[in-house]
Amino acid sequence: MKSLVTRATSALIALFIFFLVQHYGGKEALILLSWMASTRLAHEYSRMVFNGNWQWLFTGSISVALALLVYPGVNPSALLTALFLLSSIIIILRTHSESHIQESHQRLGRLAFGFLYCYWLPSFIFLLINNEPLILFYILLAIIFVGDTLAYLVGVLIGKHKLKAPISPKKSIEGSIGGLIGATLVSISAMPWSHWDYSTAILIAASVSILGQFGDLLESLIKRFCSVKDSGSIMPGHGGMMDRLDAVYFSAPLYYWLIQTLIIAH
């Protein structure tokens, strides 16, 4: 129960910090905070899967690419393509013998996945903040944070059936359902501000919750591959930035697409 209180407190503090930064600094300050969080995410990923110069090259590249997103007309997919092409050229140039081929292939795979995970997914948070009412950004955070907390509580109290034991032994099907219920309650409660109808609120909650839980499992898979318990220690009760924001980033593209689609439909 102590762990639950710590996790819930950390989530509330995170929400409060985002709101406080936006209230006093405006949308620009909120984007800056999101950039800092995304850069930290890239740092944690690179620290787990790379070493030496590649770690700093990856983190620096992601940080610069994310910073460029604030400029009007910048195409996220074009930046992603440039990152991939440049990294591929560097890896090819650094492959000096047959003994380097397997290492180069593995590094290319980790870079390509890292660009998608640490740049492409966070870029939708930037799009959400830039192009939509800010209340929709806070609703996304609330859906994920409340769903995660309720999933943990239900899992601790009544969780008996493992969700995906080889990847995350502590997660249960009961907890997953609890998280879905929590996400739905948040989405419905936010209807006066989001102006969604019931069917839209439930659709968005289910989509975000389910995809967010897969995002959590994906991050657990990365950590188990790298033999680490947490991606970092920046947030009490959660670990690193990846541990806290994995579900947010993984669900952001679908959330943004649903909002865009539903606005057009109405």
N, C-alpha and C positions, 0 to 999 in steps of 0.2 A: 504493500500500500504506500510506503514511503516513496518508492520509485515512481508510482503513479502520480503522486502529488508533485514530485520534482518535474516529471514530464509535462504535466498540465501547467505548472507555473512557468516553465520555460516557453511553452507555446503561447501563453498569454502575454508574457514579456515580449516575445518576438512580434506578436500582433501590435502591441502597444508601441514598440519602437518604430515599426513601419508607419503607424498612424501619426505618431509624434513628429517623425521626420517629414512626412508629407504635409502636416498641418503648418509647421513653421517654415519649411523650405520649399514647399510646392512640389509639383510633379518632377521637376528637375532633380531635387534632392532625393526623391523616391527612386528615380532611375539610377542615381549615383549609388544609393544603398544597395539596389539590386545588382549593380555592376560589381560592387565589393563582394557581395555574397556569391555571385557567380564565379568571380576570380578565385575566391577561397575554395569553391567546389572544384575548380580545375586544379588548384594546388594539391588538394587532398587526393584527387584521382591520380595525378602524376606522381605523387609521393608513393602511392601504393604500387603502381605498375611500371614506373621507370626509375632510373637512377642516374646520377651524374648530370651531364649537360642536357640530356633529353628532357629531364624533369623541368628545368627552368625554361628551355626552349618551348615546350608545350604550354606551360602556364603563361609565359609571356605572350605567345601567339594568341591564345584564347582571350587574354586580357585586352590586348590591342583590338582584336576583331570585335569584341563586345562593345568596347568604347566607340568604335566607328558606327555602331548601330544608331547612335543618337543623331547622326547627321541625316537630314531629309534626303530621300531618294536612294539611300544605301540599300542594296539588295542582300538580305541574309544568305540566300543560296549562292550568290556570286562570291561572297567572302568565304563561305564554306568550301566552295570549289577551289578557290585560290589556296586555302590552307592545305587541302588535300594534294593538289598538284605540287606545291612547293615542298611539302614533306616527302612526297614520293621521289622528287628529284634529289633531295638531300640524301635519302636512304640509298638510292641507286648509286650516287657518287661515292658514298662511304662503304659500299660493298666491294671489297678489294680481292676477295678470294672465295672459293666454293664453301669454305668453312663458315663464312659470314652469311650465307644465303638463308639458312633457317632462322638465324637471329634477326636478319633484316625483314624476313616475312612476318615474324611474330611482332616486331616493332611496328611495321606498317599496319597490321591489324589492330594493335592497341591504339595507335594514333588515329586511325580512321574511326574506330568506335568512340574514342575520346572526343573527337571533334563533334560527332553527333550528340554525345551525351552531355558534354560540357559547354558546347556552343549552340548547336542547333536547337536543343530543347529550351535552354534559357532564353534564346532569342524571342520565343513566343511570350515570355513574361514582359520583355521590352515592348513588343507589339501591343500587348494587352494594356499596359500602362499608358502608352502613347495614344492609342486609337480608340479606347473605350472609356466609359465613365469609371472613375477609380473605385466606386463601390463594387464593381464586378471583380476587381482584383482582390479586394478584401473578402468577398464572398468565397472566392476560390481558396484563399488561405484558411478561412473558417471551416469550410467543408472538409479540407484535408486534416487540419489540426484537431477538430472535434471528432471526426471519424477515427483518426489514429488513436486518440485518447480513449474513446469508448471501446474500440477494438481491443486495446490493451486491458481495460477493466473487465470486459466480458470474458476475454481469454483467461485472465487470472482467476476469475470467480467460477466459471463453468466450462472452460475450454477442455475438451477431452479428445476430439478428433483432430489429428494433425493436418494442417493445410498443405504443407510441402516440406516434410521433415528433412530431406537431404540438404535443402537450401537454408531453411530457417526453422529449426526444431521447435521453437517456442510459439510459433504462430499456429492458431487453430481455426477450424472452420467456423466455430461458434463466434470467435473473435472477429472474423471476417464479416459475418452477418451483422454483428453488433456495430462494426464500423460503417457498414452500408446504411443501417438504421440511423446512426448518428448523422451521417452526411445528408440523408433525406430530411431529417428534422431541421437541420441548419438551412438547407435550400428552401424548404417551405416557409420557415420563419423569416427568410430574407425577401419573400415575395413583395412586401410593400415597397421595398427599395429597388429590387431588380425589375419589377413589373412583369414577372413571368406568371403564366397560369400554372395550375397544378401539374398538368402533364409535362410542361416544360421543366418545371422545378424538379420533378421526380426523374425525368430523363437525364438532366444535367447532373443531379446528385449521383445517380447510379453509374453514369459514364465516368465521372471523376473519381468516385470511390473505387470502382473496380480497376480502372487503369492505374490509379494511385497505388493500390495494393500490389499490382504487378510491378510497378516501379520500385516499391519497397523490396520485393523479392529479387528484382534484378540487382539492386545495390547489395543485398545480402549475398548474392551469387558472386559478385565482384570481390567482396570482402573475404568470402571463404576461399576463393581462388588465390587471393593474396595472403591468406592466413593471418588476417587481422580481425580484431573484435569490433573496433569502431574506426571510422575513417579519420577521426580527430577527437579533440576534447574541448572544442570551443563552446558547446552548449551542454550544461548539466542535465543529466537524465537522458540525453540523446546521443552525445558523442560529437561528431563533426558536422559540418554544413551538409555533406552528402546524406548523413543519417537523418537530418531534419527535413531537408528540402527535396529528397529523392522523389517522393510521391507528387509534390507540387510540380516539379519540372516535367515528370513523365506524363502527367495528365494535362499540362498546359496547352499543348498543340490541339488536342481534341476539344478542350474547353473553349479555346479561342475560335476554333472552326465552328463549333455549335452556336456560339454567340453570334458570329457573323452570319451563319446560315439562318438562324431564327429571326434575326433582325430583318434580313432580306425577305423572309417569308411573311413577316408581318407588315 
